[in-house]
Amino acid sequence: MRKNRFLWITVVIPMIMPNISSGQKQWTLAECIDYALRENIQVRKADVSVSVGEINLQQAKDNRWPSLSASVGESMGWQQETDVYGETAFTGSSRTSASLSSGVTLFSGFQTKNQIKQADLSYRILQLSTDETKENVSLNILSAYLQVLYAEEQVTTSRSQANATREEMALAYERLSLGAIANSDYLQVKTQLASEELTLANAINNLKMARVTLMQLMEYPVDDSFDIARPDIDSLLSLPPVTSASSVFQEAIQVKPQIRNAELGRESAAVDLELAKGGFYPTVSVNAGLSTGFTQAAEMGSQLKSGFTPSVGLSASIPIFRNNQNKSSVAKAMQGITTAELDELNTRNQLRKEVEQAVLDEQSALISYEASVNQYEASLETYNVAEEKFKLGAMNSVDFLIQKTNLASAESKLLQAKYELVYCHKIIDFYRGKSLTF
């Protein structure tokens, strides 16, 4: 019966706590992550970068089309003239001109085509970088969310321990009044209660700080009424650990944005090489124009009609020698490809190491959790026996409080191991591309 009472305090009470404040909104993990992704400054800046990349891509595509421009000019001049009477005066004249011009590059060593490829790759890289930023924010929210849950259970556990000690102090006081125990024994229990009340106060403060941390990571204004939903954490504890890091890694390389980002970086470096090679090719352009003008307003119509001057031209720019600039550009682009390939390999290796560590952490966390469960059950059984002896007066306060302290320590380690295992399970889900939800 004593064991069932402790299980009720440590397991059942946290499960029914949501019903106590049913009228208050409780944020799920998914809601916290969604809110953070909407409000996080880094995510929003990344979204702006994606928008700029999209504009650059559209501009690269628009560069294929001919340009068209128009110009209008007005010029005025004066000259001194002498009439038949020998008088001089300045006479003025004006000319109005208008023109249209258009030009298009017919060939530039495939530069336009490759610039479109480069802009498209840059746009997709920005999208993937945004996904990486969102993943980092989501992981931070997960960690902070679990920390709040852990802190809440610490408060519940600390409060139950303090309440139990209050009952024991009342019993010790009765015995002290009857002269059954010495004052020192009573003071031992009283000191223990003070220590546990301090632990409870610290746990409450830790909970407040954990909530504030979560709200700040979400960019949510700190609110005392902020509360989170309490999922069925215990259901995750029975999940079997992953035995093969390679299988998780194979799943990860299919879904993790940093892998695809590194691949696109290599492709972008290859396009840089093609752009550099394009400098060796000639550039062929065609242009056309149409201009007209008039000098006397009275004759404007006839002058415009007879003054049209159409033009069309074809030009070619052939690179002969540019101080080895093209050669250097090609050489640097080839080195860029090598660097991009090494970056891709490093990204894959880094992800593999992270997965291997995550799998090892999960296996270790499960071992620690199972050991903590065994330690807690043994400590609880020992405590139950000690409590009965203490109630019957067969055990002094010092020996009883030692067993109580051992139980509190075992319970704290079990709680820590529990959330460490849950976190490790969710990290494996993260590398597999699963949603960070409960």
PyMOL commands that set and color helices and strands:
alter all, ss='L'
color gray80, all
select helices_A, chain A and resi 2-20+29-39+41-62+111-178+183-217+234-237+245-255+257-280+297-306+325-392+397-431
alter helices_A, ss='H'
color red, helices_A
select strands_A, chain A and resi 67-82+88-107+283-294+309-317
alter strands_A, ss='S'
color yellow, strands_A
deselect
rebuild
show_as cartoon
